[in-house]
Amino acid sequence: MAKDLIESSTNQAPALALAASLCWDIGETKVADDAFRQLRRISSGFDLDTPIFARLAPIADHLGLSADWRKPAPKRKDVGKRPPLDSLGPFRWEPYSAPAWTLSDAQHKQVSLADHKGYPVLLVFYLGNGCSHCLEQLNLLAPAAEDFKTLGITIIAVSTDSVAGLNKMQQKREGGFPFGIVSDQSLKIFKAYRAYDDFEQMPLHGTFLVDGAGKVRWQDISYEPFTDMKFLVAESRRLLGLSGAATLAGH
């Protein structure tokens, strides 16, 4: 039965291990050795504490092998050039730098992320005045604006509308929205922040918390706008506290 297992179990570890063990137990040392050698070729990932492999320790000893008789996996030659691990990024995740931008508001005034250097900014990317979900999001954001201001956070909404179209969104709320809105009709900044579906070739909703050092501390990119403002206020307070970033109130 053991010989049948060896002949029919190429690269099947449990069957080869059983065959080697059975042959060893009945004194068929040569057959056991052959089965063990065949098994060892695929042994790089074995857990030698598993009973089925632990039983093979006498065979390994008989062949003059160490207690860890596994063979390392052969280095593959069909995976292309392997870059040094250090070139693939930091060992630990770090907040990434928010892409710089300069955009126009409804009065054609140039607004940039650099204007707020040293202070945290909440960027809200929305899909223009024709998006009812976006209107809902901004209407939820407006009452929370004072809470963000208390944390020293400036809110800036980034729209797919043209500069001329920005006022249409402001007119949808009595008195307008208590934060600035800028135009990214070209979608260049949407793409820079990855709030864009390359396959569907369409912009996505995005919310980004940028700290005073210009690092993105939190983000949400989705087909749906982020609307849990209570969570976002609390999370912004926590993250900015951890980062030690400037959070000067009243900016």
N, C-alpha and C positions, 0 to 999 in steps of 0.2 A: 504493500500500500504506500509505503514511504517512497519507493522508487517511482511509482506512478505519479505521486504528487510532484516529485522533482521534474519529471519529464513534461508534465502538463501545467506547471505553475511558474512559467518564466516571469520574473519580476513581481510575483505575488508574495509579499513578505510573510503573511501569516502561514500560508501553505508551506513555504520553504523552511520557515522556522520550525514548524511542526515536524516536517520530514527529517530535518537535521537532528532534532531532539529524539525522535523515535529511533532512528538508526543508531544514534549514540547509546541509547538505553539498551539496545539488543546486541551491542558490540560490533555493529557494522561501521567501524571507524572511518574507513576510506570513503564510503558513501556519505557519511555524516560530514566529513571534511569538505567533500565536493559540494554538498548542498549549502554548507556554511559559507564557502567561498563565493558561491553564486549569490547568496543572500547579502553578503558583505558589500557587493558592488553597488547596492541600492540603499545602503544603511545610513547615509549622512543625516537623515532626519529622525532616526529611531529614538525612542525613549527607552534606554536600557533597563530602567526600573520596571518596565512592563513585564509581567510574569512570562509571557511567551518568549521574550528576548533574554530575560534574566536566566532562564533555564539553559542558555547556550554558553554560559560562562566557562564550564569545563572544556568545551570544544575550543574556545578562544585560547584558554591556557595551554591546551594540548598543542596548538599551532604556534605557541610562543608569542601570542599577542597580549597587549596590555588589557587592563580591565575595560577600558573604553576602546573597543575594537572597531568602532565605526570608521568608515572612510569618508573624508570630506567630499562634498559634491564637486565634480569636475567643473572647472571654469568654462562657461559656454563661450563659443566663438562666433555666435550668430546674433549677438545683441548690439552690435555697433560699438562705437567708442564710448567707454565709460568715463564720464567727467569726474574730477575730484569732488568728493562730497562737500568740501568747504565752498566750492564754487556754486552750489545749488541753493545757498541761502544760510541764514543763521541757524545755529543749533536749536535755539528756542525761538518761538514766534514773537515778533515784535510788531507794534502798531506801525503801519506803513505811512509814508508821507502823502498828505492830500495833494493831488495835482493842483498846480497854480492855475488861476483863471482871472480874466477881466471881462466883465459883461456889462451891458447897458440896462439901466432901469427905465421906467416909463417916461421919465423926463430927459432921457438920453444922457444921463449922468453915468460916468464909468465907475463901476464898483468892482473891487477885486478882493480876493481872499487875503492878499498881503495887507490890505487896509486894516485888518483885524489881527495882525501879528501880536502875539502875547495874550490874546483873549480867545476863549473857546467860541466856536460857531456851530450852529445846527443848520445843516444844509438839507433842504427838502426839494427833491426833484419831482416835478409833477407834469402831467401830460396836457397842459393847456386849459383854457377856459371852457372848452367843450366837454371836459371829462367830469361827469357828475361825481365819481368817486373821489376825484381830486378836490372838488369843492367841499365834499364832506370832510376830507382830511384837514383842509385849511380851516374850515369852520370849527373843528375840534382843537386845532392848534392855537387858534386865536385866544380863547380863554386861558390857555396855559402859558401864553407869552409872558405874563408877569412872573410866573414861577421860574421860567427860564432866565428872565432878566435878573431875578434875585440871585441866581447862580452865576451871574456875569456872562451868560450865553446870549449871543446875538443870533437871531433867526433870519435866515435868508432863503427864500423860495426861488428855485430855478425852474423856469417854464420853457416849454417848447414853443410858446407863442412868439410872434414877432414883437418888437418894441411897441409898435402901435397896438398890438393886441393885449398888452399887459393890463391896460385900464379896464378891459372888459371883465377880468376876474375881480379887480378891486370893486367894481360897481355891483357885483353880486352879493356884497355884504354891506349893510348900512354902516357908513363911516369908513369903509375900507378895512383892510387887514392891518393889524398893528406890527407889521414887519415888512422888510423890503422884498420886492420881487424883481428878478432880473430875467433877461431873455437869452435863451440859448437855442435860437431857431435852427442853427446849423447842426445841433446835437453834438458838437465837438466835445463839450464838457460832459455831457451824458456819457459819451463813449469813454472819455478819460477816466471816469469814475465807475465804469463797467455797468452803468445803469442802461444797458442796451443789449437787445437780443440780436446777435449777429446772424443767427439762422433765419429768424423771422424778419430781420431788418426793421426793428421797431424799438422805440425807447421804452424803458421800464421805470416804474416808480422806485425812488431811492431816498433813503434818509440816512444822513451821516453826521456823527458827532466828531468834530475836529477840535483837538485841544489847542492850548495857546502856543504850543511848539509846532503846530501844523501837522500833527499826527492823527490819523483816523482811529478813534478809540472804540467806536461802535458803528455798525451799519446794518441796514436792511434793504435788500434789493429784491423786488418781486413784481409780479403782474398785478398785485393788489397794493394799495398804499398802506403804510403803517399808521394805525389810528389809536394805539394804546398810549395816550399822552401821559397818564398817571405813571405808568411803568417807565416811560422815557425820561420823565423828570427825575424820578428816583434813581434810575440807572445812571443818568448823567451826573448826578451828585456823587454817586459811589465811584464811578470811573474817574472823574476828575479829581476826586479826593485821593485815589490810589496813585494817580499819575503825578501828582504834585504840580499839575499844570496851573498856569495863572487863571484865576477865576474872579477877577475883580468886578464886583457888582457895580452897576450903574453905567457900564460901558455902552 
